[in-house]
Amino acid sequence: MKNYTQQHGLTLIELMVALVISLLILAGLFTVYQSNQRGYRLNDGLVRVQESGRFAIDFLSRDVRQAAYPANDPNANSIVPPEFHFFLFTGGANDVDIAGTNAGDYPPSDILSLRHGFSTLASPDCNGNTPANGGNTDPIGIPMTQGATTWVPDGTTTWNRYDIRNTGRQNNRGNPIFALYCNGIELVEGIENMQVLYGVDTSQPQDFVVDQYFTYNNVPDVIGDLVTDWGRVISVRIALLASSVDEKANAPSSRSFNLLGNNLIFDGTGVDANGNAIAADQKIRRVYTTTVLIRNNISS
């Protein structure tokens, strides 16, 4: 018979070495997992920013191209009065505080206003409503007066007014979510700012080529009749700042963004209207810019 007197097993040192090796392997796996999670969040944020920015630019571009379109009435061209074009962009604005925020909390944004048709067959507005005879379809009561000329729509036109607003919702870090609105209806979330320039033919005589771009408040009276010459607008240039709704970047944003000459900074160095610092966020942001020809204006 054999006598087994020698003990078999792991010593304390061997057990500790095995535990250290296991911890190192687990730490490596956790680092890889964290890296993959960050990469996924970043890619997801980029995709959503691109989707929102491209959709908003496409939507606005199509509406700008259709501005002043007299509908599919074969006699429409003969019934659209010049006054309609005088008020083509009535209701726009330059550098106003974002609706739903305190003055000065965030960089100011522009408002783009467009009119469509002068016919009972006018295309629907952003709400999908087709105007009826005899009613004023303007979503807000802005008087339409240019110099000595006043024109009141008779319900056969539509008016689309685009602006940036606070949705009232919050993202994953408790910061407000912004969106592009039309006539008070939310279109695309994640759009934080919009800047608009109007390309004007200032040549005399008119040569139908853009000579200079102006903000809404500075579109000139080219012919000197005390009326802003919206009929001289050949094109509209639009820039949007799109951002991820949730904050998915790996570090706080420290970039500035140039939108048609307006430098917007989101690095946490700004202060709100009460003098309190606005903390840097971790949103992913991209600028989208397009220039659209006004096809139906009287000068183009």
C-alpha positions as a Markdown table, in Angstrom:
| # | Residue | x | y | z |
|---|---|---|---|---|
| 1 | Met | 0.0 | 0.0 | 0.0 |
| 2 | Lys | 1.1 | 3.5 | -0.8 |
| 3 | Asn | 1.3 | 6.1 | 1.8 |
| 4 | Tyr | 0.1 | 9.6 | 0.6 |
| 5 | Thr | 1.6 | 12.0 | 3.1 |
| 6 | Gln | 2.4 | 15.0 | 0.7 |
| 7 | Gln | -0.4 | 17.5 | 0.5 |
| 8 | His | -1.6 | 18.9 | -2.9 |
| 9 | Gly | -3.2 | 22.3 | -3.6 |
| 10 | Leu | -2.5 | 26.0 | -4.1 |
| 11 | Thr | -0.4 | 28.1 | -1.8 |
| 12 | Leu | -1.6 | 31.5 | -0.7 |
| 13 | Ile | 1.0 | 33.2 | -3.0 |
| 14 | Glu | -0.2 | 31.2 | -6.0 |
| 15 | Leu | -3.8 | 32.1 | -5.2 |
| 16 | Met | -3.0 | 35.8 | -5.0 |
| 17 | Val | -1.1 | 35.7 | -8.3 |
| 18 | Ala | -4.0 | 34.0 | -10.0 |
| 19 | Leu | -6.4 | 36.7 | -8.6 |
| 20 | Val | -4.1 | 39.5 | -9.8 |
| 21 | Ile | -4.0 | 38.0 | -13.3 |
| 22 | Ser | -7.8 | 37.6 | -13.3 |
| 23 | Leu | -8.3 | 41.2 | -12.2 |
| 24 | Leu | -6.0 | 42.4 | -14.9 |
| 25 | Ile | -7.9 | 40.5 | -17.6 |
| 26 | Leu | -11.2 | 41.8 | -16.2 |
| 27 | Ala | -9.9 | 45.4 | -16.2 |
| 28 | Gly | -8.8 | 45.0 | -19.8 |
| 29 | Leu | -12.2 | 43.6 | -20.8 |
| 30 | Phe | -14.0 | 46.4 | -18.9 |
| 31 | Thr | -11.8 | 49.0 | -20.7 |
| 32 | Val | -12.7 | 47.5 | -24.1 |
| 33 | Tyr | -16.4 | 47.5 | -23.1 |
| 34 | Gln | -16.3 | 51.2 | -22.0 |
| 35 | Ser | -14.5 | 52.1 | -25.2 |
| 36 | Asn | -17.1 | 50.4 | -27.3 |
| 37 | Gln | -19.9 | 52.0 | -25.4 |
| 38 | Arg | -18.4 | 55.5 | -25.9 |
| 39 | Gly | -17.9 | 54.8 | -29.6 |
| 40 | Tyr | -21.5 | 53.6 | -29.9 |
| 41 | Arg | -22.8 | 56.7 | -28.1 |
| 42 | Leu | -20.7 | 59.0 | -30.3 |
| 43 | Asn | -21.7 | 57.3 | -33.5 |
| 44 | Asp | -25.4 | 57.3 | -32.5 |
| 45 | Gly | -25.1 | 61.1 | -31.7 |
| 46 | Leu | -23.4 | 61.8 | -35.0 |
| 47 | Val | -26.1 | 59.9 | -37.0 |
| 48 | Arg | -28.9 | 61.7 | -35.2 |
| 49 | Val | -27.2 | 65.1 | -35.8 |
| 50 | Gln | -26.8 | 64.4 | -39.5 |
| 51 | Glu | -30.3 | 63.1 | -39.8 |
| 52 | Ser | -31.8 | 66.2 | -38.1 |
| 53 | Gly | -29.6 | 68.7 | -39.9 |
| 54 | Arg | -30.2 | 67.2 | -43.4 |
| 55 | Phe | -33.9 | 66.8 | -42.9 |
| 56 | Ala | -34.3 | 70.4 | -41.7 |
| 57 | Ile | -32.2 | 71.8 | -44.5 |
| 58 | Asp | -34.1 | 69.8 | -47.1 |
| 59 | Phe | -37.5 | 70.9 | -45.6 |
| 60 | Leu | -36.6 | 74.5 | -45.6 |
| 61 | Ser | -35.0 | 74.4 | -49.1 |
| 62 | Arg | -38.2 | 72.9 | -50.6 |
| 63 | Asp | -40.3 | 75.6 | -48.9 |
| 64 | Val | -38.1 | 78.4 | -50.1 |
| 65 | Arg | -38.2 | 77.2 | -53.6 |
| 66 | Gln | -42.0 | 77.1 | -53.5 |
| 67 | Ala | -42.3 | 80.6 | -52.0 |
| 68 | Ala | -44.6 | 82.9 | -53.9 |
| 69 | Tyr | -45.8 | 80.0 | -56.1 |
| 70 | Pro | -49.2 | 80.9 | -57.5 |
| 71 | Ala | -50.5 | 77.3 | -57.2 |
| 72 | Asn | -51.6 | 75.1 | -60.1 |
| 73 | Asp | -54.2 | 77.5 | -61.5 |
| 74 | Pro | -53.5 | 78.1 | -65.3 |
| 75 | Asn | -54.5 | 81.8 | -64.8 |
| 76 | Ala | -52.7 | 82.3 | -61.5 |
| 77 | Asn | -49.8 | 84.3 | -63.0 |
| 78 | Ser | -52.2 | 87.0 | -64.1 |
| 79 | Ile | -53.9 | 87.3 | -60.7 |
| 80 | Val | -50.9 | 87.4 | -58.4 |
| 81 | Pro | -50.5 | 91.1 | -57.5 |
| 82 | Pro | -47.2 | 92.8 | -57.0 |
| 83 | Glu | -48.2 | 93.4 | -53.3 |
| 84 | Phe | -47.9 | 89.7 | -52.7 |
| 85 | His | -44.2 | 89.9 | -53.4 |
| 86 | Phe | -43.8 | 93.0 | -51.3 |
| 87 | Phe | -44.9 | 90.8 | -48.3 |
| 88 | Leu | -43.2 | 87.6 | -49.4 |
| 89 | Phe | -40.9 | 87.6 | -46.3 |
| 90 | Thr | -43.2 | 89.6 | -43.9 |
| 91 | Gly | -42.9 | 88.3 | -40.3 |
| 92 | Gly | -39.2 | 87.4 | -40.4 |
| 93 | Ala | -36.7 | 88.7 | -37.9 |
| 94 | Asn | -33.0 | 88.9 | -37.2 |
| 95 | Asp | -31.3 | 87.8 | -34.0 |
| 96 | Val | -34.1 | 87.3 | -31.5 |
| 97 | Asp | -34.0 | 85.4 | -28.3 |
| 98 | Ile | -35.0 | 81.8 | -28.6 |
| 99 | Ala | -38.6 | 81.3 | -27.5 |
| 100 | Gly | -39.0 | 79.6 | -24.1 |
| 101 | Thr | -35.6 | 80.9 | -22.8 |
| 102 | Asn | -34.6 | 83.9 | -20.7 |
| 103 | Ala | -33.1 | 86.8 | -22.7 |
| 104 | Gly | -29.4 | 86.3 | -23.2 |
| 105 | Asp | -29.2 | 82.7 | -22.0 |
| 106 | Tyr | -28.4 | 81.4 | -25.5 |
| 107 | Pro | -27.2 | 82.9 | -28.8 |
| 108 | Pro | -30.0 | 84.7 | -30.6 |
| 109 | Ser | -31.5 | 83.1 | -33.7 |
| 110 | Asp | -33.3 | 84.3 | -36.8 |
| 111 | Ile | -36.9 | 83.8 | -38.0 |
| 112 | Leu | -37.7 | 82.9 | -41.6 |
| 113 | Ser | -41.1 | 83.8 | -43.0 |
| 114 | Leu | -42.5 | 82.7 | -46.4 |
| 115 | Arg | -45.7 | 83.2 | -48.3 |
| 116 | His | -47.3 | 80.9 | -50.9 |
| 117 | Gly | -49.9 | 81.3 | -53.6 |
| 118 | Phe | -52.7 | 83.7 | -54.3 |
| 119 | Ser | -55.3 | 81.2 | -55.3 |
| 120 | Thr | -57.9 | 79.0 | -53.8 |
| 121 | Leu | -55.6 | 76.1 | -54.9 |
| 122 | Ala | -52.7 | 77.3 | -52.8 |
| 123 | Ser | -50.5 | 74.5 | -51.3 |
| 124 | Pro | -51.0 | 73.6 | -47.6 |
| 125 | Asp | -49.0 | 75.3 | -44.9 |
| 126 | Cys | -46.8 | 73.6 | -42.4 |
| 127 | Asn | -49.8 | 72.5 | -40.4 |
| 128 | Gly | -51.3 | 70.8 | -43.6 |
| 129 | Asn | -54.1 | 73.4 | -43.8 |
| 130 | Thr | -55.3 | 74.7 | -47.1 |
| 131 | Pro | -56.7 | 78.3 | -46.8 |
| 132 | Ala | -60.4 | 78.9 | -47.4 |
| 133 | Asn | -61.9 | 81.9 | -49.1 |
| 134 | Gly | -62.5 | 85.0 | -47.1 |
| 135 | Gly | -60.4 | 84.1 | -44.1 |
| 136 | Asn | -57.0 | 85.5 | -43.0 |
| 137 | Thr | -54.8 | 82.5 | -42.5 |
| 138 | Asp | -51.9 | 84.3 | -40.9 |
| 139 | Pro | -50.8 | 82.4 | -37.8 |
| 140 | Ile | -50.0 | 85.6 | -35.9 |
| 141 | Gly | -51.3 | 89.1 | -36.5 |
| 142 | Ile | -48.3 | 90.9 | -37.9 |
| 143 | Pro | -49.4 | 94.0 | -39.9 |
| 144 | Met | -48.2 | 93.8 | -43.4 |
| 145 | Thr | -47.2 | 97.4 | -44.3 |
| 146 | Gln | -44.3 | 98.4 | -46.5 |
| 147 | Gly | -43.9 | 102.1 | -46.7 |
| 148 | Ala | -47.2 | 103.5 | -47.9 |
| 149 | Thr | -48.4 | 100.1 | -49.2 |
| 150 | Thr | -50.7 | 97.9 | -47.1 |
| 151 | Trp | -52.0 | 94.5 | -48.2 |
| 152 | Val | -54.3 | 92.2 | -46.3 |
| 153 | Pro | -54.5 | 88.6 | -47.6 |
| 154 | Asp | -58.0 | 87.4 | -48.4 |
| 155 | Gly | -57.5 | 83.8 | -47.2 |
| 156 | Thr | -56.1 | 82.5 | -50.4 |
| 157 | Thr | -52.5 | 82.5 | -49.3 |
| 158 | Thr | -50.5 | 80.4 | -46.8 |
| 159 | Trp | -47.8 | 81.7 | -44.4 |
| 160 | Asn | -45.0 | 79.5 | -43.0 |
| 161 | Arg | -43.0 | 81.1 | -40.2 |
| 162 | Tyr | -40.0 | 79.2 | -39.0 |
| 163 | Asp | -38.2 | 79.7 | -35.7 |
| 164 | Ile | -36.1 | 78.0 | -33.0 |
| 165 | Arg | -37.8 | 77.2 | -29.7 |
| 166 | Asn | -37.3 | 75.5 | -26.4 |
| 167 | Thr | -39.4 | 72.3 | -26.5 |
| 168 | Gly | -39.8 | 72.3 | -22.7 |
| 169 | Arg | -38.2 | 68.8 | -22.6 |
| 170 | Gln | -34.9 | 68.0 | -21.1 |
| 171 | Asn | -32.1 | 65.7 | -22.2 |
| 172 | Asn | -30.1 | 63.1 | -20.2 |
| 173 | Arg | -28.2 | 65.8 | -18.3 |
| 174 | Gly | -31.2 | 68.1 | -17.6 |
| 175 | Asn | -30.5 | 70.7 | -20.2 |
| 176 | Pro | -33.2 | 72.0 | -22.5 |
| 177 | Ile | -33.9 | 70.5 | -25.9 |
| 178 | Phe | -34.4 | 72.9 | -28.8 |
| 179 | Ala | -36.2 | 72.3 | -32.1 |
| 180 | Leu | -37.1 | 73.9 | -35.4 |
| 181 | Tyr | -40.8 | 75.1 | -35.4 |
| 182 | Cys | -43.2 | 76.2 | -38.1 |
| 183 | Asn | -46.2 | 78.2 | -37.1 |
| 184 | Gly | -45.8 | 76.9 | -33.6 |
| 185 | Ile | -45.6 | 73.3 | -34.6 |
| 186 | Glu | -42.4 | 71.3 | -33.8 |
| 187 | Leu | -40.7 | 70.0 | -37.0 |
| 188 | Val | -37.2 | 68.8 | -36.1 |
| 189 | Glu | -35.7 | 68.5 | -32.6 |
| 190 | Gly | -32.0 | 69.1 | -32.1 |
| 191 | Ile | -31.9 | 72.3 | -34.1 |
| 192 | Glu | -30.3 | 75.0 | -31.8 |
| 193 | Asn | -29.9 | 78.0 | -34.0 |
| 194 | Met | -30.8 | 79.4 | -37.5 |
| 195 | Gln | -29.2 | 82.3 | -39.4 |
| 196 | Val | -30.7 | 83.6 | -42.6 |
| 197 | Leu | -29.3 | 86.0 | -45.2 |
| 198 | Tyr | -31.1 | 87.4 | -48.2 |
| 199 | Gly | -29.3 | 87.7 | -51.5 |
| 200 | Val | -30.3 | 91.0 | -53.2 |
| 201 | Asp | -29.8 | 92.3 | -56.7 |
| 202 | Thr | -28.7 | 95.9 | -56.0 |
| 203 | Ser | -27.8 | 96.7 | -59.6 |
| 204 | Gln | -29.4 | 99.5 | -61.5 |
| 205 | Pro | -30.6 | 98.5 | -64.0 |
| 206 | Gln | -31.5 | 95.1 | -62.6 |
| 207 | Asp | -29.4 | 92.2 | -63.9 |
| 208 | Phe | -31.0 | 89.4 | -61.8 |
| 209 | Val | -27.7 | 88.4 | -60.1 |
| 210 | Val | -27.1 | 88.6 | -56.3 |
| 211 | Asp | -24.8 | 91.4 | -55.5 |
| 212 | Gln | -24.9 | 91.3 | -51.7 |
| 213 | Tyr | -26.4 | 89.3 | -48.9 |
| 214 | Phe | -28.2 | 91.1 | -46.1 |
| 215 | Thr | -29.8 | 90.2 | -42.8 |
| 216 | Tyr | -33.6 | 90.6 | -42.5 |
| 217 | Asn | -33.4 | 94.0 | -40.9 |
| 218 | Asn | -31.0 | 95.4 | -43.5 |
| 219 | Val | -32.6 | 94.4 | -46.9 |
| 220 | Pro | -32.4 | 97.7 | -48.7 |
| 221 | Asp | -34.7 | 100.0 | -50.6 |
| 222 | Val | -32.9 | 99.8 | -53.9 |
| 223 | Ile | -35.1 | 101.9 | -56.1 |
| 224 | Gly | -35.7 | 104.6 | -53.4 |
| 225 | Asp | -39.5 | 104.4 | -53.1 |
| 226 | Leu | -39.4 | 104.0 | -49.2 |
| 227 | Val | -40.4 | 100.3 | -49.6 |
| 228 | Thr | -38.1 | 97.4 | -48.7 |
| 229 | Asp | -37.4 | 95.7 | -52.1 |
| 230 | Trp | -38.2 | 92.1 | -51.3 |
| 231 | Gly | -38.9 | 91.7 | -55.0 |
| 232 | Arg | -35.1 | 92.1 | -55.5 |
| 233 | Val | -34.3 | 89.1 | -53.3 |
| 234 | Ile | -32.8 | 86.5 | -55.7 |
| 235 | Ser | -31.8 | 83.8 | -53.2 |
| 236 | Val | -31.9 | 82.9 | -49.5 |
| 237 | Arg | -28.9 | 81.5 | -47.6 |
| 238 | Ile | -29.7 | 79.5 | -44.5 |
| 239 | Ala | -27.3 | 78.1 | -41.8 |
| 240 | Leu | -28.5 | 75.7 | -39.1 |
| 241 | Leu | -26.7 | 74.5 | -36.0 |
| 242 | Ala | -27.8 | 70.9 | -35.3 |
| 243 | Ser | -26.9 | 69.1 | -32.1 |
| 244 | Ser | -27.5 | 65.7 | -30.5 |
| 245 | Val | -30.4 | 65.8 | -28.2 |
| 246 | Asp | -28.6 | 63.8 | -25.4 |
| 247 | Glu | -25.0 | 64.7 | -24.5 |
| 248 | Lys | -23.0 | 61.9 | -25.9 |
| 249 | Ala | -19.5 | 63.4 | -26.5 |
| 250 | Asn | -16.6 | 62.1 | -24.4 |
| 251 | Ala | -15.8 | 65.6 | -23.1 |
| 252 | Pro | -17.4 | 69.0 | -22.8 |
| 253 | Ser | -17.8 | 70.9 | -26.0 |
| 254 | Ser | -15.1 | 73.6 | -26.4 |
| 255 | Arg | -15.8 | 74.6 | -30.0 |
| 256 | Ser | -17.2 | 77.7 | -31.6 |
| 257 | Phe | -19.5 | 77.6 | -34.6 |
| 258 | Asn | -19.7 | 80.1 | -37.4 |
| 259 | Leu | -23.1 | 80.6 | -38.9 |
| 260 | Leu | -23.0 | 83.1 | -41.8 |
| 261 | Gly | -20.6 | 85.4 | -39.9 |
| 262 | Asn | -22.2 | 84.8 | -36.4 |
| 263 | Asn | -19.8 | 83.1 | -34.1 |
| 264 | Leu | -21.7 | 80.9 | -31.6 |
| 265 | Ile | -19.6 | 79.7 | -28.6 |
| 266 | Phe | -20.6 | 76.7 | -26.5 |
| 267 | Asp | -17.5 | 76.3 | -24.2 |
| 268 | Gly | -19.0 | 77.2 | -20.9 |
| 269 | Thr | -17.5 | 80.7 | -20.8 |
| 270 | Gly | -20.8 | 82.5 | -21.3 |
| 271 | Val | -23.2 | 83.8 | -18.7 |
| 272 | Asp | -27.0 | 84.0 | -18.7 |
| 273 | Ala | -29.1 | 87.1 | -18.1 |
| 274 | Asn | -28.7 | 86.8 | -14.4 |
| 275 | Gly | -24.9 | 86.6 | -14.6 |
| 276 | Asn | -24.7 | 82.9 | -13.8 |
| 277 | Ala | -22.2 | 80.8 | -15.8 |
| 278 | Ile | -23.6 | 78.5 | -18.4 |
| 279 | Ala | -21.9 | 75.2 | -17.9 |
| 280 | Ala | -20.3 | 73.6 | -20.9 |
| 281 | Asp | -22.3 | 70.6 | -22.2 |
| 282 | Gln | -21.3 | 67.5 | -24.1 |
| 283 | Lys | -23.5 | 67.8 | -27.1 |
| 284 | Ile | -22.3 | 66.9 | -30.6 |
| 285 | Arg | -22.9 | 69.8 | -33.0 |
| 286 | Arg | -22.6 | 70.3 | -36.7 |
| 287 | Val | -23.3 | 73.3 | -39.0 |
| 288 | Tyr | -25.4 | 72.9 | -42.1 |
| 289 | Thr | -25.6 | 75.6 | -44.8 |
| 290 | Thr | -27.4 | 75.9 | -48.1 |
| 291 | Thr | -28.2 | 78.6 | -50.6 |
| 292 | Val | -31.6 | 78.4 | -52.3 |
| 293 | Leu | -32.8 | 80.3 | -55.4 |
| 294 | Ile | -36.1 | 82.1 | -55.2 |
| 295 | Arg | -37.8 | 80.7 | -58.3 |
| 296 | Asn | -41.1 | 82.6 | -58.2 |
| 297 | Asn | -40.2 | 86.1 | -57.1 |
| 298 | Ile | -41.0 | 88.9 | -59.6 |
| 299 | Ser | -37.4 | 89.7 | -60.0 |
| 300 | Ser | -36.2 | 86.2 | -60.6 |
